[in-house]
Structures are given as C-alpha cells and as structure tokens.
C-alpha cells in the first residue's frame, strides 16, 4: 500500500469504531453554508435505510479556513451512525479527500462506500439508499449518477467528458465526472492503492479517472437515477479554470494510457440505469451568455498562437470564422468541436510544450462551444436537450478516424512552423 493519506485523529477513530458495513463520505472544502444540512441528510438516510448495519459517516476536509469542520461536527448523529470528521495528508484537492475516505472504508473493512459532494444542497435522504443498495447487493462495483444540473455549468461534462470517454472506451456513461457515486469496498481499496495521488487525480481529475479505470478494468458499472442535482453555486473564478484543467488534463492523459482501446474503435455499449427518478428541468446556473461570449473573445488574443500550433490550418480558419460571429445566433458545429478536441489531445500528449498550457488554451474554446449549446437549447425540454448532447457525442464517434490519423501522422512541435513563438506565448 502506498503512503496513507490518513491523519492520526482518523486512525484513532477507526480503532474506536472497529468495523463498518457501509461508509458514506463527504469531501469538503469551504462548505460551511451547506455541510451541516448535508451531514444531517446523509445521517438520516443511513439511519432510516440501514438501521441494522454498522454505518459510518466521514467528512474529509481539505484545510478549510471557514467553519466547515465545526459545522460538519455539530449535527447530532442517530445512535446507529458513527461519525469521523478529519483532514488528510497529501495534495489538497477533491481526489485526495476521496482517497482518504476510501482508506477509512478499507481500514473499517466496509462492503460499500458512497460519496456525496460537499456542495450538495437539499439532497434527498433517498440518495443514500439509491447509491448504496446496488453495491451492497453485489450487483455493481461502481455506480455513477444519472441526473440533471444547470446547463450553464454542464459544458465540460456534456461537451468534453461524456462524448470523449464514450468515444475512447466504448461505454455510455452519462456523468463520467462522478462527483456523487457508489463503489464496492474492494474497489475503494484498489483505487486508494493506485500510484496516481501526486497527479491531477488528487484534485478535480478523480472522477473521470475512476470512471476510465473502472471501464478499462471491466468492472460491473451502473448508473443510478437521482433526478436533479442541486448545489451551492459559486461565482466563476480561477478555481473554476483549475478544475477544468485538472479534469480535462486527466482525461487527455487517459487517451494516451488507453490508446490501444480507442485505436481499435470500440463499439459503444450501453450502461444500465438503476432505479427511476424524473429528470426535472435544472435550476438556473450562474454562467450567462454574456459571460461566455466575453470570455472567449478576451482570451482569443492570448491563446491565438497556441491555437495555430495545436489546430490544423483548416481548423484554425474555421475557428476564426466561428469566433467572429455575434453572440445572438452563435453557432459552433458539432463535428468541428470534436475535431478540435482531438487536435488538442494529440498536442497534449505528443507536443513539446507544457501540457497544462495546452489544456488552459482550450478553456475559451469550450466557452464558445458552450455558448452555442446554450443558444441552441434555450427553452428546450430536458429530453430535447439530451438529444442535442447525444448528437454531439455521435460527432465524436464519427470523427474517430480523423483522430487516429492525426495521432499517427502528427509532426512534433519542434518541427512545426511557429512552434517557438507558441511555446513563448
């Protein structure tokens, strides 16, 4: 086992508790507004649905400077539910918190572990059972959520993570970023022991990494119907960009690690959805059309040189035409977006510049594609919006031959015109 993320206080509490059947974990960081209510809801779900099981609620905090720890420790626990509130060693980030929870579940010899994101607001206690039952029964080893959430905040998942992972590995997992999920005790220990916790996996990349590994290893995967996700909205910031870069960078790295799979063009297989819950219209998010439009226009000058190297000449010309459109009626074709993402994956893995800069330069283009998505789906039902997302996913499938060709014939940065100026931009 690799070095533990657990602190001494967590180890003492583990010894006091001894064993558990089910662990419910909450990765937390500056969640003082929501954590107390979430702890109460999770504890209620554990007590109501599993009164005869040994259940433990774990809050793994990433060094919050607000009252998150105190708030998580305040709500009284039902007699059947034990609580551990602790920090962890290692890189600060959601992935490190998840790993600490996995290590606690492993030390307690738990049969199942579920994770609820610390930003959740108004989580129904039934989510606890929905996530835990299919794992406790032995039917599934890994469960991802199947829900709706604000369209203005779903771009990185709907337009990159979902269609890309589906095209690369051939499994139709609708929410592969997995910020709410269930996992078997064995798989929790397996994930915790992987030698990846000094990488972006320790931060926001953990969800797509777990999903990719579970698919590639042939684990029993399902999706659990949860309805609509409500969470604490935060203003856009550099933190949002960092989370994008960490998630997308992890996904791009998975393209290299699992290249033998996608080079064979795997047929897409469905992933079963467990349970039923209505897909309600999602709440309004915080990113406006104006913000997205301003974002890609401001960044275009900063990243233009890098785009010229990352994109083919044809795609660079098409992107220039796209970005010159007015916000009203803005369009960004599905197939062009798929090919651009594939261009960036190739450069990320085979170029000579800093991969982090490559992913960062994709952010404004993602804002542009997200703006087009919002324009197209404005006023649509959930079902019709899902059809637009599915259409984008099929574009990634159609463009796989282009991706393979680009991957195989790519000329490294050093031999490309303008490479030196792009590296210095």
PyMOL commands that set and color helices and strands:
alter all, ss='L'
color gray80, all
select helices_A, chain A and resi 8-17+35-49+68-74+94-107+126-136+151-153+155-169+185-192+200-202+206-216+238-257+259-262+289-310+313-323+334-350+355-377+382-398+400-409+413-415+419-424
alter helices_A, ss='H'
color red, helices_A
select strands_A, chain A and resi 22-28+55-61+81-86+112-115+142-148+171-172+181-184+221-228+269-270+273-274
alter strands_A, ss='S'
color yellow, strands_A
deselect
rebuild
show_as cartoon
